[in-house]
């Protein structure tokens, strides 16, 4: 198998983009999504460091899916996802979807049984998509279409 070097965008973003392309390319999606109430012009500088950004959001079958991608799963990602779920309904750009059910997804490259168990308790989907999977998708994308 041909090993491809990570894109300039970084390994986590490459993993996220390959996963979205493989599993959700037909779904409405946004990447690097700012969530929460927009600060006023006067407080913009102060809030610039406090804005929250989800790695991706996509809509499938009437469900809003919020994705946090981590090469190595960590406990902080669970809190991030729970925060994003709350902030989603406060985000003006998504007001038309605020009544939709929200599903949280932790996308990672490996299994961590402690975090898998916590995700299960917190109703967070735990998705494993390895860097080998990323390379397979990228190799497929680079093949010429005949």
Secondary structure as UniProt FT lines:
FT   TURN            8..9
FT   HELIX           11..24
FT   TURN            25..26
FT   STRAND          28..35
FT   TURN            41..43
FT   HELIX           44..47
FT   TURN            48..50
FT   STRAND          52..60
FT   TURN            61..62
FT   STRAND          63..70
FT   HELIX           75..88
FT   TURN            89..90
FT   HELIX           92..97
FT   TURN            98..99
FT   STRAND          101..108
FT   HELIX           113..121
FT   TURN            122..123
FT   STRAND          124..128
FT   HELIX           131..142
//
